[in-house]
Amino acid sequence: MTEQTLPSKTPDILHNIKIVLCQTSHPGNIGAAARAMKTMGLKQLVLVNPKQFPSEEATARASGATDVLDNAQVVASLEEGVDDCRLVIGTSSRNRALPWPLVEPREIKSIIEREPTALPMAIVFGRESTGLLNEELQLCHYHVNIPANPDYMSLNLAAAVQVICYECRLLALGLQNSLHSADAIDETEAEISGERKATVKQTEGLYHHFESVMTETGFFDPTEPKLLPARLHRLFAKAQLTEAEVNIMRGFLASMTKHIKYQSKNTDKSDEE
């Protein structure tokens, strides 16, 4: 069977997809994940606080995909690893107290078709034993679940990466025509108008701004956060905010802070009189 050759545009899609591994315990899984990535044409590997890296075992398990390992980005937090991404999808097999948009791997293609400015994208994998923490999943726009055998859902980390990377390759092949037919000026117009999807860094900046104002007004108590932070993150994830929308909301919050300080200043003057 003749292998289908990827057109020139397709690698650009794959090179805009990060595979992020959080606190990987076994270095062999890092190497096997790198091998899975390279076989499907992905190159961007991000490691969040790996227990051991670099590692001879990782290199051995990579089986020639050492270029992926050599170029891997090691970061201290998930937020740092995905801050430039406009779409983040976290792998999760557990039911959460707070429901999140849940998709299967092949639905990622339809998400990119609906939101062509959502690249670069990150797909995040958690720890071998416990997966992703709730706080990490809150950084994700969607959660993806691999529909494995419900009687035995023990999927090895590298095997899960292979499944997702395969779907990414199919995504790239399937999107080639729509991306080739799209007018190149659309992306430029989106950038100028601010209609590109906001990055994680921009959205998290908005969240922290919200938290600051809510604390200042007494609406939010940081010592008893309850589910409010998670609900706000879910709201932003569902909204898929654009850069312009983030700027509008932050401008409004800044005006609120200014008004609060003005009112407080006038109140202090009245008390002195």
N, C-alpha and C positions, 0 to 999 in steps of 0.2 A: 504494500500500500504506500503510495507516494505521500510524503508529509506535505501538508498545506503550508505554503510560505506566507509569513505575515507581511502585509504591505508596509510601506515606509512609515505610514502614520501610526500604525498599531503599536510599535515599541514605545512611542511617546506616551501612550495610555499606560502601559505596563510600568514605565519608568516613573509614573506619577502615583504609583501605589506603594505605600510603605507596609511592610509586615513588621509588627511590633510585638516583641516577646517580653512579658513582665516577670521579672525576678525568677528567671529560669534556674532550676536547681541542678539539673544534669547537663553538663557541657555537651554531651553527645547529642542531646536534643537540639542544641543550637546548630551543630554541624549538619544534622539531618534536615533541619528546617532550611538551611542555606541550600542544600542539595535540591530539596523540593522546589524552592524558589527558582533556582537557575534552570531547572528542567522546563519550567513554564515561562521563562523570560523575564522574571522579576529580579530586581537588583538591590532595592533599598531595604536593608535590614536594620531595625532599631532595637537595641537591647536596653531594657530598663533594669538597672541594678542586678545584673546577672551574678549568680553565686560564684562562678568561676569562668573568666574569659579574659584574655585568650587562653586556649587550652589545646593540648596535643590531641585529646580525644575529640574535640570539636573539629579539628582539622582532618583527622582520620575519617570521621563520619561524613564530612562534607564531600568526600569522593571527587575531588577536582573542582568543587565550587569554592575554592579558597579566595577567589576575588570578591565574592559576596561577603565572606568573613572579614577580609582585609579592609573592606570599605564600610563595615558595620559601624553604626553610630551608637555609642554607649552614653546613656543619660541617667540622671539621678531620679527623675520622676516621669510619669506618663505624660503629664501636662507639657513638660519640656520636649518630649519626643514627638508630640503631635501638634505643637503650637502653630505651625505654619499650614496645617491641613484644614480643608474646608468641609470635609466629610470624614467622620470617624465611626467605624462600625466595630463593636466589641462582641467577641464570641462568648456566648453564655448558654448553659444548659439547665440552669436552675431557675425556678420560679422566684420572682422577687416580690417583696411586700408592696412595691409600687410598680405597676405595670409600665412597660416601656415599649415603643414600637419594635415589633419582632418580625424578622424576615428570614427566609431561607436563602442559602447561598446564591441561587439563580435569580433571586429578586434584585440583587445588587445591580444587575444590568439595567433593569427598568428604572432604578433610582438615578443612575447616571444619565439615562436617556431623558428623564424629566428635568434633571438639573445638570446640564453640561458644564456649568462653571463650578461644579463641586469638587474639582480636582485642584491640588493633590488630595489623595484620600489615604487614610490609614485603616488597616484591619488589625485589631488588637487581640492578642492571645494572653491568657492569664497563667498563673502558676500551675504546675503539673497536678498538684494535690487539691488546691482550693479555687483555682480559676481567678477571675477578676474580682476585686473588692467592689462593694457598692459605690464607693467614692470614685473609683476608676470608671465604672460603668456609667456614672453620671456625666462623664466627659464625652460620651458617645451619643451620636444622633440616632443610631439604630443598634439593636442587638441581633446577632445572627446565630441561628441554631442549626447545626447539622443534623438532619433527621435520621439518626442512627437507630439501631435495633433497641426498642424500649426495654427489652429484657437484659441487654448488655451494652450499656452506653459508654464503656471504658475505652475511649478513643485516645490513642497516644498523641502527644502534642505535635510531633512532626507529621503524623498521619493527618491530623486536622489541618495543619498548614498546607499539606499537599492537596487536600480536597479544595480548600479555598483558593489556592494558587491556580489549580486547574480551572475553576470557575472564572477566575480573573482572565485567564487566557481565552476562554470562550467568550467572555465579555468583550475583550479587545477585538476578537474576530468578528463578533456580531455587530459591534459599533462602527466598524471601519467605514461602511458606506455612508452612514449618517454623518460621521465626522468629516469625511471627504466632501460631502455635498454642502456642508454648512459654510456660510460665507465667513472668511477669516476675519472680516471687520467686526463681526458680532462680538467676539471676545474683547476687542479693543473698546468697543462701545460700552460693553458691560463694565470694563475697568474704569472708564472715564465717568460713567454715570453712578458708579457704586453699586451696581446691581449684581455683582459677583457675590457668591456666598461668603459670609464672614468666616474668618479663620477661627480656630479654637482660641488662639491668643486674644483675638478681638472679642469673642463671645464671653470668655472668662473675665476679661476686663470689664465688660458690661455687668456680669454677675456680681463681681466684687464691688462695683460702683453701686448697684442696687442694695447689696448687703450693708454698705456703709451708710447710705441714706436711710434705709429701714431701721438701722440701729440708732441713728441720730434722732429719728422721729419717735422712737420707742415702739415701733411696730414689731421689731425683731429683737429677741434676746439671744445673743450668741452663746450664753451659758446653757440655754435650753432650746436648741435649734429645732428639735422634733423633725418633722418631714419637710419643713419649709425649704431648705436648700435643695433637696432632691426634687421637690415639685417645681421649683424655679428652673432647675436644670432641664427637667423634662419639658417644661413649657418652651424654653429656648430651642431644645432639640426638635420638638414638633413644629415650631415656627420656621425653622431653617432660615434664620435671619440673614439678610444681605448686609453688606458693609454700610450702605446708606441708612438702613433701618437701625443698625447699632449706633451709628453716629447721631441719629435723631433722638434715640432714647437716652443716650449719654448726655446730649445737650439739654434735654428736659430735666434729667437728674441734677445736672450742674446748676440749672436755673432754680431748682427747688432748694438746693443747698444755699445758694446765694440769697434766696428769699428768706429762708430760715434764719440766717445770720443777720439779715436786715431787721427782721421782726424782733429778734432777740436783742439787738442793739437798741432799738426804739423802746422796748420794754424796760431795759436797764435804765435808760434815760428817764422814763416816766417814774420809776421807783425812786430815783435819786431826787426828783422834784417833789 
